[in-house]
């Protein structure tokens, strides 16, 4: 079975569009269609339901997709091992991440990594906690930068304890001693990350028994900051998210102290590719200058 055809199948399963997959992988739309029709003929059943809106996977295609993704991940691992034995470095590293980490940590790490390993291509996929965990479990990514909460099924490496802060408009009265008691959120107009995007703020509130009036939810950190700046509510946000917004909002440490544990989640440490292992070693070495 041709690996190139399986790569196309897995990508179309993600894009649900032959043209988008062709653009991403260097094929024409008709080329994608021809190769996937050849794959269907080879395996003996249809993979896609075609319509004007795009394509959807058939039931049989959904059944084989996890196996195809696992096979592609193992193939990438093997190719990287062979390249290393031959004194070459080539391959691809697919990393899932929060937007705050892709802004504040990853550019510096990737810059150093690519200087040392120019043959390794890096692809980033941004999402919330549920997205990242799903991508890891489905073999869509090598590993993910994420908060530890809700990652029990995965292997884990801790990197940083990120404090949570009360975030309010600039003209909001400063709390006594510069510390914001979490009970002050009770009944307040509140902006929060959508459930599934972030679990740590929801946990901080629920564990304290505090119930603010949640007026707005968003998956976008910048949107939440903008809502606070424009006095649509106040919030709790991680320190990494608040960086570089000091001229837009005020942030105060919480009482009691609350935090999220940031790190790297993966399906299995022992199955990481050589490129993934090198990237994670570099990440751990660079953490003191990133935080």
Helices and strands as residue ranges (DSSP letters): H 3-15, H 18-25, H 29-43, E 48-51, E 54-57, H 59-85, E 91-97, H 99-104, H 106-116, E 120-126, H 129-137, E 143-147, E 155-169, G 176-178, E 179-181, G 182-185, E 189-193, H 200-208, E 213-218, H 221-229, E 235-238, H 239-242, E 249-255, E 259-266, G 269-271, H 274-290
